[in-house]
Amino acid sequence: AFTSRGNAVSNVFSERQNVLTAARASAIVRAMSEEPSAEGEKKKVIVLGGDGFCGWPTSLYLSDQGHDVVIVDNLSRRNIDNELGCNSLTPIATPEVRCEAWKEVSGKEIK
């Protein structure tokens, strides 16, 4: 029973990740292809899936570039772990702890 349920969750998760990864990549390409902003001009950027594998580094990069970054994430990956009663192989701090650590290290805020 666990194997079939695990496979089903894995398949849904993999399909969702593929769609989200493609969407994020497309959004990043569009953002990078825009006319460069004036020196010192910063934008407010919303990173969907900002707690994820691609979203978190993207958020750090954009914040480091001086943009105001807001992450939006439904924490589905963390919820899957909780539902299955398992932990990530690599311990990952909560989004709040990660944002606070970024602020301590960089002096910049991610909301």
Helices and strands as residue ranges (DSSP letters): H 2-33, E 44-48, H 55-64, E 68-72, H 76-84, H 95-106
